[in-house]
Amino acid sequence: MKLFTGIVLCVLAVTVFGQPASDSSAVEPKSLEPAPDTSVIERKPLKIAAGIDEGQIVSGQAGQGVPVQVSHNWISRTNVFLIQEVNVAKRLALKVGVGGFIWNPYPDPTTSSDVLFLAPKFAAAVSEASGTYKIGDLANPLFEFQFGYFPFKYNPEAYDMGEYLLKSGAYPGYLVNGRWNIIGDNLYRALGVRFSNYLLNGAIEQHLLATMERDYPPMYDISPTYIIKGNVAKMLSLGGGISWSHLISMNENLTTPKDNYNRYVGDSALSGMDTTTQGVQYYTFRGIKLMGMLSFDIKPVIPTTIFGKEDLKIFVEAAVLGVQNYPFYYDDITKRIPVMFGFNFPTFKLLDVLSFEWEYYGSQFSNNMSLAQNQQDPVWFINNDYDPKEFDSTAASAGAPPKDNWKWAIYAKKSLGKAVSLHLQLANDHMRMITYPNTYPDYSDATRGVDNWYRMFQKDWYFDFKVQIGI
């Protein structure tokens, strides 16, 4: 019995703990490496970005209300930002950027008593605070979800103007360039969420955004936006979009103000002193904006490699800033359509890009946001002396030139390795300088437009040179 028990135990031991030596090659050794941890947090190297701007408004204007002429006003700004990115499980990227600007007030003081005005000022800023989650292949995701405060650019060819769908207003249809960054930063900084879909290896993009207004009154309203883009044979790019500006109001009394300077009856606007009460309606900031864009690149069919990546591109962007007509200020939809078109001149790889942009915007009013910004009324600024019932809407408002519909910009960039890039811009665009002590953008463009595109340097213009450093 004891012998039988011993034999059984030996057989069990061989079965459980091993095989004969002659069969050992048929057994796969068990891996000693731990299973991958999908919750791993990867901290990217800290990035430091700095920019130095030096330039001059050769001829322009300044002032909140009726602008005054300025000449040879120097521009000087310095900024530094720290950007930290953290990846969670390789799919979620968290990014935070903080820093600040050293800037000089605008315009230059006119008297010696403005000593404090001359001193440089400092402003802290957040460049980004966002999270982005990828769904599908990490290198080529099918979906992407982003939330927080983040930069968003839908038109890669627009170096200075354009980007109308998110950067412009509806009522009034204001246009803006610059702010804290004068050049090299033509995009929209969104506060909200973005859901994107990429098809055919990115040949087709769809973006759905819900953004909260944070730049101009009325604040905090939410605007849903949809954008679609597609590429054909690496030569033709088409895109379009729609934005429901101020669709969701946080305070309807601010989105549609009911005050005396914001009224109309029938097809006539009312002055603030008008006593009419019957049939009164009110203008609103709420409106629908439409956008279309196109770019064409002939290089894929040219059998040569002498051209740079951005050379020879032709591009156009247009928008409708408010599809519904309202009396007086917004009675003609054709005067609410800005059109930007441009061409990248060939530099044969000497520069990254040399881009010329022109813009036509047929609004009969000066691009002055005084009433919208200060009084928070969704109407264009006109002199208080005018009665809207009598004001000639074909004339210039606020003493501006009668024809200022053309704008232009010349932009050049040269990269010196991966850490340094040089930028130069000459322009008469919609740049709004930061004023002091208010530290918010001026109501009007720093440069007034011209009546014909070929009179570029005969009226207002500025230049700015920037050194961008990233380590």
Secondary structure as UniProt FT lines:
FT   HELIX           2..17
FT   HELIX           21..26
FT   TURN            38..39
FT   STRAND          41..43
FT   STRAND          47..62
FT   STRAND          68..88
FT   TURN            89..91
FT   STRAND          92..103
FT   TURN            112..113
FT   HELIX           115..118
FT   STRAND          121..136
FT   STRAND          141..152
FT   TURN            156..157
FT   HELIX           164..167
FT   STRAND          188..199
FT   TURN            200..203
FT   STRAND          204..212
FT   TURN            219..220
FT   STRAND          222..232
FT   TURN            233..235
FT   STRAND          236..245
FT   HELIX           252..255
FT   HELIX           260..262
FT   STRAND          263..265
FT   TURN            266..267
FT   STRAND          268..269
FT   TURN            272..273
FT   TURN            278..279
FT   STRAND          281..282
FT   STRAND          287..297
FT   HELIX           299..301
FT   TURN            309..312
FT   STRAND          313..321
FT   TURN            327..329
FT   HELIX           333..336
FT   STRAND          339..344
FT   TURN            348..349
FT   STRAND          353..360
FT   HELIX           371..375
FT   TURN            384..385
FT   TURN            388..390
FT   TURN            393..394
FT   TURN            398..399
FT   STRAND          406..416
FT   TURN            417..419
FT   STRAND          420..428
FT   STRAND          434..435
FT   TURN            436..438
FT   HELIX           453..458
FT   STRAND          461..470
//
